[in-house]
Amino acid sequence: MLDQGICAEVKVGSEHLRLFSEQNAQGVQASVYNVNAKKWIAPSESVENIEQGKLKAATYAAAYLRQVANLELPPLKWKESRAAY
């Protein structure tokens, strides 16, 4: 169950990624999802806090975009993730 978190959506070239930094029952985690391929590029990885999760997710996304499409990560607009009510 999600306690709090943020996400960012990246659409550049033909790539479509979702970046997450979220706190849940397992702690704070960062992850990156490839929407087109319907698979995780970076599955949930533990981090110290939401801000570190943002940095970790952005680092993974940037490396992925450089490697597979020779693209740069555009500026990210983070927004509140789905929340448990």
C-alpha atoms as an extended CHARMM CRD file, in Angstrom:
* protein
*
        85  EXT
         1         1  MET       CA              0.0000000000        0.0000000000        0.0000000000  PROA      1               0.0000000000
         2         2  LEU       CA              1.3790000000        3.3750000000       -1.0100000000  PROA      2               0.0000000000
         3         3  ASP       CA              1.8580000000        5.9100000000        1.7800000000  PROA      3               0.0000000000
         4         4  GLN       CA              3.1830000000        8.7870000000       -0.3180000000  PROA      4               0.0000000000
         5         5  GLY       CA              5.1280000000        9.3150000000       -3.4790000000  PROA      5               0.0000000000
         6         6  ILE       CA              5.7490000000       11.1850000000       -6.6680000000  PROA      6               0.0000000000
         7         7  CYS       CA              6.0230000000       10.2370000000      -10.3210000000  PROA      7               0.0000000000
         8         8  ALA       CA              7.1410000000       11.7670000000      -13.6070000000  PROA      8               0.0000000000
         9         9  GLU       CA              6.2310000000       10.8320000000      -17.1460000000  PROA      9               0.0000000000
        10        10  VAL       CA              8.7560000000       11.0430000000      -19.9840000000  PROA      10              0.0000000000
        11        11  LYS       CA              7.8390000000       10.9910000000      -23.6670000000  PROA      11              0.0000000000
        12        12  VAL       CA             10.8120000000       11.5850000000      -25.9310000000  PROA      12              0.0000000000
        13        13  GLY       CA             11.2610000000       10.1920000000      -29.4190000000  PROA      13              0.0000000000
        14        14  SER       CA              9.3940000000        6.8970000000      -29.4680000000  PROA      14              0.0000000000
        15        15  GLU       CA             10.1830000000        6.2420000000      -25.7990000000  PROA      15              0.0000000000
        16        16  HSD       CA              7.5800000000        6.4970000000      -23.0210000000  PROA      16              0.0000000000
        17        17  LEU       CA              8.7650000000        6.0360000000      -19.4260000000  PROA      17              0.0000000000
        18        18  ARG       CA              7.2540000000        6.5030000000      -15.9760000000  PROA      18              0.0000000000
        19        19  LEU       CA              9.5390000000        7.2860000000      -13.0560000000  PROA      19              0.0000000000
        20        20  PHE       CA              8.4960000000        6.6780000000       -9.4590000000  PROA      20              0.0000000000
        21        21  SER       CA              9.7850000000        7.5880000000       -6.0020000000  PROA      21              0.0000000000
        22        22  GLU       CA              7.3890000000        6.2000000000       -3.4370000000  PROA      22              0.0000000000
        23        23  GLN       CA              7.0810000000        5.2380000000        0.2010000000  PROA      23              0.0000000000
        24        24  ASN       CA              5.1850000000        2.0340000000        0.9000000000  PROA      24              0.0000000000
        25        25  ALA       CA              5.1980000000       -0.8580000000        3.3850000000  PROA      25              0.0000000000
        26        26  GLN       CA              8.6770000000       -1.9030000000        2.1830000000  PROA      26              0.0000000000
        27        27  GLY       CA             10.1310000000        1.5800000000        2.7120000000  PROA      27              0.0000000000
        28        28  VAL       CA             11.0610000000        4.2680000000        0.1900000000  PROA      28              0.0000000000
        29        29  GLN       CA             11.7100000000        2.9240000000       -3.3010000000  PROA      29              0.0000000000
        30        30  ALA       CA             12.6150000000        4.2390000000       -6.7450000000  PROA      30              0.0000000000
        31        31  SER       CA             11.6580000000        2.5820000000      -10.0270000000  PROA      31              0.0000000000
        32        32  VAL       CA             11.3470000000        3.2050000000      -13.7830000000  PROA      32              0.0000000000
        33        33  TYR       CA              8.7020000000        1.6240000000      -16.0240000000  PROA      33              0.0000000000
        34        34  ASN       CA              8.8010000000        1.3820000000      -19.8330000000  PROA      34              0.0000000000
        35        35  VAL       CA              5.1950000000        1.9830000000      -20.9040000000  PROA      35              0.0000000000
        36        36  ASN       CA              5.7000000000        0.8550000000      -24.5220000000  PROA      36              0.0000000000
        37        37  ALA       CA              7.3870000000       -2.4450000000      -23.6050000000  PROA      37              0.0000000000
        38        38  LYS       CA              5.2000000000       -2.9320000000      -20.5150000000  PROA      38              0.0000000000
        39        39  LYS       CA              8.1900000000       -3.8740000000      -18.3620000000  PROA      39              0.0000000000
        40        40  TRP       CA             10.3180000000       -2.4280000000      -15.5920000000  PROA      40              0.0000000000
        41        41  ILE       CA             13.6310000000       -0.8840000000      -16.6170000000  PROA      41              0.0000000000
        42        42  ALA       CA             14.5720000000       -0.4560000000      -12.9820000000  PROA      42              0.0000000000
        43        43  PRO       CA             12.3850000000       -2.4260000000      -10.5740000000  PROA      43              0.0000000000
        44        44  SER       CA             11.8330000000       -1.0890000000       -7.0770000000  PROA      44              0.0000000000
        45        45  GLU       CA             15.1080000000       -0.2400000000       -5.3830000000  PROA      45              0.0000000000
        46        46  SER       CA             15.3770000000        0.9320000000       -1.7950000000  PROA      46              0.0000000000
        47        47  VAL       CA             16.5010000000        4.5130000000       -1.2150000000  PROA      47              0.0000000000
        48        48  GLU       CA             16.8070000000        6.7480000000        1.8530000000  PROA      48              0.0000000000
        49        49  ASN       CA             14.0730000000        9.2560000000        1.0050000000  PROA      49              0.0000000000
        50        50  ILE       CA             11.7830000000       10.5540000000       -1.7480000000  PROA      50              0.0000000000
        51        51  GLU       CA             14.3820000000       13.0620000000       -3.0040000000  PROA      51              0.0000000000
        52        52  GLN       CA             17.0430000000       10.3670000000       -3.3420000000  PROA      52              0.0000000000
        53        53  GLY       CA             14.4530000000        8.2330000000       -5.1460000000  PROA      53              0.0000000000
        54        54  LYS       CA             13.8380000000       11.0260000000       -7.6530000000  PROA      54              0.0000000000
        55        55  LEU       CA             17.5570000000       11.2470000000       -8.3820000000  PROA      55              0.0000000000
        56        56  LYS       CA             17.9630000000        7.4590000000       -8.6600000000  PROA      56              0.0000000000
        57        57  ALA       CA             14.9670000000        7.0750000000      -11.0070000000  PROA      57              0.0000000000
        58        58  ALA       CA             16.1450000000        9.9880000000      -13.1780000000  PROA      58              0.0000000000
        59        59  THR       CA             19.6510000000        8.4910000000      -13.3730000000  PROA      59              0.0000000000
        60        60  TYR       CA             18.2910000000        5.1230000000      -14.5290000000  PROA      60              0.0000000000
        61        61  ALA       CA             15.9580000000        6.7470000000      -17.0550000000  PROA      61              0.0000000000
        62        62  ALA       CA             18.7130000000        8.9500000000      -18.4760000000  PROA      62              0.0000000000
        63        63  ALA       CA             21.0780000000        5.9750000000      -18.8680000000  PROA      63              0.0000000000
        64        64  TYR       CA             18.3520000000        3.9220000000      -20.5360000000  PROA      64              0.0000000000
        65        65  LEU       CA             17.4660000000        6.6790000000      -23.0140000000  PROA      65              0.0000000000
        66        66  ARG       CA             21.1370000000        7.2340000000      -23.9120000000  PROA      66              0.0000000000
        67        67  GLN       CA             21.7770000000        3.5300000000      -24.3930000000  PROA      67              0.0000000000
        68        68  VAL       CA             18.7150000000        2.4780000000      -26.4070000000  PROA      68              0.0000000000
        69        69  ALA       CA             17.8280000000        5.6170000000      -28.3460000000  PROA      69              0.0000000000
        70        70  ASN       CA             20.7460000000        8.0680000000      -28.0080000000  PROA      70              0.0000000000
        71        71  LEU       CA             18.3150000000       10.5490000000      -26.4340000000  PROA      71              0.0000000000
        72        72  GLU       CA             18.6960000000       12.9360000000      -23.5260000000  PROA      72              0.0000000000
        73        73  LEU       CA             16.3410000000       12.9480000000      -20.5520000000  PROA      73              0.0000000000
        74        74  PRO       CA             14.1570000000       16.0730000000      -20.7880000000  PROA      74              0.0000000000
        75        75  PRO       CA             13.4190000000       18.1990000000      -17.7020000000  PROA      75              0.0000000000
        76        76  LEU       CA             11.1460000000       16.2580000000      -15.3780000000  PROA      76              0.0000000000
        77        77  LYS       CA              7.8350000000       17.4450000000      -13.9670000000  PROA      77              0.0000000000
        78        78  TRP       CA              7.1660000000       15.4580000000      -10.8120000000  PROA      78              0.0000000000
        79        79  LYS       CA              3.6170000000       15.1100000000       -9.5230000000  PROA      79              0.0000000000
        80        80  GLU       CA              1.9450000000       13.2990000000       -6.6810000000  PROA      80              0.0000000000
        81        81  SER       CA              1.5970000000        9.5510000000       -7.2480000000  PROA      81              0.0000000000
        82        82  ARG       CA             -1.4990000000        7.5190000000       -6.6580000000  PROA      82              0.0000000000
        83        83  ALA       CA             -2.1760000000        7.5290000000       -2.9420000000  PROA      83              0.0000000000
        84        84  ALA       CA             -3.8240000000        5.0800000000       -0.5810000000  PROA      84              0.0000000000
        85        85  TYR       CA             -6.9650000000        6.4440000000        1.0410000000  PROA      85              0.0000000000
